[in-house]
Amino acid sequence: MSSASPSEALPTAPARRAFAHEVRTSAVLAAPLVLGHMATGLIGFVDSVIAGHHGTATLAAVAVGTALFWLPMMIPMGTLMSLPPSVSQLDGAGRRAEIAPLFRQALWLAVGLGVLLFGFMTLAVHALAPMGIAAEIRPGAAAFLHGIRWGVPALTLYLCMRYLSDGLHWTLPTMLLGFGGLVVLVPLGYWFTYGGFGLPSMGAGGLGRASAVMMWAQAIAFALYLRRARRFADLGLFARFDPPRWGPIRGLLATGLPIGVTVTMEGGLFIATALLIGRIGDVPAAAHQIAINVASLCFMIPMGLAEATTVRVGHALGRDDPYGVRRAAFAGYAIMLATQLVSGLVLLLGNDALAAIYTRDAAVASLAAVLLLYAATFQFPDGVQVLSAGALRGLRDTRVPMLLAALAYWGIGMPLGAVLGLGWGGFVAPMGPQGMWIGLIAGLSVAAVLLGARFLRSSAPARLARGAPASLRGPVTNGG
């Protein structure tokens, strides 16, 4: 037992001031990220509203097409997430000269991933019938995928540039370009979907094409910004052409692939749920799309906080500050708990009004409002699991979290959701979408417990004091 008195166990005034400063720093860093993610979420909102008013079949097609787009997209998105902690650690350790060569190799990785994903999208349309997607949904979903696949290489390049900027504590471009993309998509999406001015109505396929145009506009704008901004001039990001080098790329893959798999398993839980609900019919699929889109908008807040926490934890690790690592993470947790409380209340009290924004179909709106109550239930566990994963990325602890995520999402969440949603022989009666959402809640809750406990163990100051200096002696890109 400790002999310290209760007053001695309390945080000292300097510790409280340091924590308050960390909260403010994290909030300032996270705010543009959150707003940028909100802009991305609003892109899904725009797609859903335009599709929902075009028709229930169009909304259901966009729901399935979006699921098949984001499921494989999670791998490159998560893999490139190895860039912010690597850049942040180099910056914190005073090794800025190494940032540009690493970035140029990350660009090669982004190009390769984009080309692979384009090929996958081309083939994915042939999987709609074997997956059992309802016949009335398949043509629109295929048209959506054919259109949006052209934007995949642009999206991977955009993510690479964005993660570089985020890792250097400059998150304003993420926000501005996120809303800039929204400005492009709103008129273009409406025009391509409904037609006009000599263009025929393309329905769900039009939304896919409009999204691809928006992705290229964002990527080109970000490249021009990085080339001309004084903030990045000393790095020489585009000062020379570097051919692809396997060593740095392998280092990024060693850290990033486990992140990509983890992100895919979490996102795949929601996406597989959408695809399974797509087997039931267009009304459940459309209602699920509405509910998951609203829940995704709420998720943008803890996701932005998690990315800011990754950068702050990585920077503390780079300057060899074990106590700063925990302070950065706990600041993120504090902000996240407050924001998730607000999100939960909005979903709980405004579910009917939110569902009515998307559709005039009474059956779809009624079911979507019910599913939004389930979304309110998982706001806290969802926030805890994504914040914990972000803090672990800052430590470059990615392999064990990948296994924990696999257990939570696919060992517990998906089997439970499938059994409750679709039924199991004569033993369990099918609950439909509600059963699938119970599986989501279970998977996220288990992930929150496992990843939170993992971070507490990995971030113990005594453990970091032994391990952090060794991790910084070699290149950050070696995979740790």
Order of alpha helices (4+ residues) and beta strands (2+ residues): alpha-alpha-alpha-alpha-alpha-alpha-alpha-alpha-alpha-alpha-alpha-alpha-alpha-alpha-alpha-alpha-alpha-alpha
